[in-house]
Amino acid sequence: MRLPALAAAALACACATAGEAEAWARVSPEAVARYAAPGDPARYVPLARRLQAPPEELGPPARGLRLPVRSFPDGRAEVMLHAETAWASPDMMLLRGRNVRVEAFNADGSPAETLWAEEAVVDRTAMLAVAKGAVRLERGGDTLTGVGALADLDAQYVKVLRRARIDTARLRGVDLTERGIF
């Protein structure tokens, strides 16, 4: 399969050499879709509205919330949500929290990644989250920081909305902003 012409042209402009553009042209459309944004962005709108409404609409706050979002078949937590202060719907499927930390684990129990947010709303049914304020994601030796985020917890996808910064152990010393990528 080939990339759509517009995507290929945009990638060609972002690449420094014709060789790099040719290499990107061989990337599958599935890979491009994976990093572009999974699903329709409109599905985050109800959560963004929830984040703008007063949290007390969900009831009285809880302190020190710790709740599994998804589990492995053997019952161990695969994704765990922590919040310093939290509000939850009666069925516990919609959560809003301040000073939120979402941890994902590998099958062997080791940490895979951690996402921090000043404030976030998580829909456990849709496996979506919207955050406002400072956000930080750490995975391996890589760190993504910024302000505001959309997250698809099933796809393990996070999009930082403003002032995104990436620090990666794999590209030490490479300034991607000078390459026209960010």
N, C-alpha and C positions, 0 to 999 in steps of 0.2 A: 504494500500500500504506500501511497505517497501523501505527503502533507498537502493540505489545501494551498493554493497558490499564494493567498494573502499571508498565511502563517510562514510559508517558506520565504517570502520576500522580507517579512519582518525579521526572521532569523538571519537572513543573509546580511541585512543592514547592521545587526548587532554583532556579527562576527568580524574579527579583524582581518582574516584572510579568506581567500576563496576555498582553501582546504577545510577550514573550520565550517564554512557554510555548507560545503558538500557533506561533511560528517553529520551536521544537524539535519540535513535533508534525508538521511538514512534512518533517523529516529522514527519509530512507529507512531502513528496517530494516537494509539492508546497511551503511549508514554507522554505525549504532548498534552492530552486530555487530563492525565493524572496530575500534572503539575500546573495546568492552567486553572482549573477550579472544578471539582466534581459537583455535578448536579446544578440545578437552577438556583442562582443567587437569591431569588425571591423567597425561597424556603426559609431564609434567615429573618425575614421581615417580622413575623410574629414575636420572635425572641428579642429582636432589637426594640420593639415596642414595649415588651415586658421590662426591658432594662431601663427604659425611660420612665415608666410608671413607678409610683412609690412602692418599695418592697413590702411594706406592711399589708398590701392587698392580699398577700399570701398567708397572712396570719402573724402570730408572734415569732420573734427570732429565736433561733437555737444557737448556742455557743459551742464552738469546737466540733462541728459536724465532720464525721468521717463515714463515707458511704460508698459501697461498690457500685460502679456504673455498669460494668460488664464483667462476667466471670468466665474462667476456663471451664471446660466440661467437668473437671474434677472438683469444681467449687471454689478454687483459689481465685482471688481477685486478679483480673487482667487490667482493668482500669479502675482506679480509686480516686474519689473526689474528697478533698479536705477543704473546709472553709472556716475561717475564724468566726464569722457571723453568717448565719444562713436562714433563709426562709424557704419553705417547701409547700407544694400543693398537698392536699389531703392524701392523694395516692402516691406521693413522693416521686412522681415522674417528672415534675418540673421543679427545678431548684434554682435559687438565686443566692449568691453569696458575695461576701467581701473578703478580700485577702484569700483568694481561691488558689488551690494547688491541685492539679490533675496529674496523677502518676500513671504511667502505662508500664506493664511488666512483660518480660519475655516468658515463654513457656517454662523455662527453668527457674523462674522467680526473680531473676536479676532485673534491675531497672532498665527500661528501654528508653524512656523519655519522660520529661517533666515539664508541665506548662504552669506558669504562675500568671495571675491576673489580679489587678486591684479589685475589679468587680466583674462578675459574669453571671449569665443565665445559662443553664444546661437543661436541655430537653432529653431525658433518658429514653423516651420512646423513639424519637427521630435520630438520636445520637448526634445532636447538633449543639453547638455552644456559640454564644456571642459575648465578647468581653469589651469593657471600656476601661480607659486608663492605661497605665503601663502594663505591658505584657512581656513575658520572657519564655522562650522554649529552649530546652537543652536536650540534645540527642547526641550521644557519643561525645565527640570533641567539638560539636557544632553548637552555636548559640544564635538564636534569632530573637531580637528585641524590637520593640516599637510601641505604638499607641493604638489600642483597639485591635480586635481580631475576630475573625470568623473561623470556626473549627468544625470539621466533620470528623467525629470521633471514630466512626466505622472505617473511613478511608484514611485515617491518620493524616489529615490535611489541615494545615493552619495557614490562614492568609492574614498577615498583619496589614492593617488599614492605613496607618500613617507612620512616618519616620522609621521605616524598617531598616534594620542593620543586621548584617550576617557576619559572624566571626566563625571561621571554620578551620579546623586543624589540618584539613586536607589541602588548603590553598594558602598557607601562610605566606605572607609577603605579596600576594596578588591583590591589587585594588580593582575590584570589578566595576567601580563607578568610572574609572578612567577608560575601561574597555567598552563603555556604553551599555552595559548590561543592566545597571540599576541607576 
